[in-house]
Amino acid sequence: MKNKVLILLNVPSLANQYDLYIPVNERMDKIIHLLLMGLKDLTEYNFFEDSKNYVLINSVTGKVYGNNDIVRDTDIRNGSKLILISNQ
């Protein structure tokens, strides 16, 4: 899969981790939106609101990714460990 990378997503608000493929040609704001929609489907919890500001953080380096960053232009590679948290 040349156009996707496998990440380990840690979601502290759910106390869970997920292995997910994300597309490398998308901006972070779209990736976060896709992740939130997927989490709504995967879980019984419905507290993920699109209006909230969520951020992705690299759990190894501590880098916070901006909404306009494109995945292929970041340090996200197969096996990257990311954390999804609310920015509010």
Secondary structure, DSSP 8 states (H G I E B T S, - for coil): -TTEEEEEEEETTTTEEEEEEEETTSBHHHHHHHHHHHHHHHSS-----TTS-EEEEETTT--B--TT-BGGGSS--TTEEEEEEE--
